[in-house]
Amino acid sequence: MPGLHLLSYFFGGAFLANAIPHIVSGMMGRPFQSPFAKPPGQGLSSSTVNVLWGFFNIVVGYVLVCRVGDFGWRNTGDVLACGIGALLIALFHARHFGRFHGGNMSERQ
């Protein structure tokens, strides 16, 4: 079922991209939004929580990309599915977190 493999790679790319801001913020000792904050996704979580959440995202992304099907770096469909998942979650996060950190320049007054 190659369609399900591509769906797995899409979500794997999203999880891998989601790991980046959490790992980086946590390693820098900075709080950052996470699903465990109050309110979820808006409040700040500790740097330790962000490192753990980022690592969890890496593990899930690894399983979805490397353990489901036979992901091939030379297979354009596999790479596109993973890349599109990563791009879409990155764009979503840019818009969502930009409102907290001043990144949405068009919304400034």
Beta strands, then each sheet from edge to edge (+ up, - down):
strand 1: 32-33
strand 2: 44-45
sheet 1: 1+ 2-
end
